[in-house]
Amino acid sequence: MGESDAVRKAILAMNDAGKIVAAVCAAPGVLGKYGLLEGKTACSFPQHEKNLIGATVVREPVVVDGNIVTSRGLGTTMDFGLKLLELLEGKEKSDEIAHKTVYREKN
């Protein structure tokens, strides 16, 4: 994925437009390769943390830093998806889906 010029152009265009750029598992390393993690906090699959060039690496399920959203892997995808939904549609919608999927109880 990181070698594709079309992917690179699309990701950089989204970033330049201030849109959300999200990546999970090994994919945050691609963002590092493109220079998008410089000065940011990010996470990825543990064996790929070395590819988070310029980032402060943390081991959180999901990290949001500005318009960049990263997540660690398969086990964190529900948190990742719900965080993206929250950013795009609001916390109420994210909480509704978390409840409907029996991921979290209503507060």
Buried (B, 14 or more C-beta within 10 A) or exposed (E): EBEEEEEBEEBBEBBEEEEBBBBBBBBBBBBBBBEBBEEBBBBBBEEBBEBBBEBEBBEBBBBBBEBBBBBBBEEBBBBBBBBBBBBEEEEEEBBBBBEEEEEEEEE
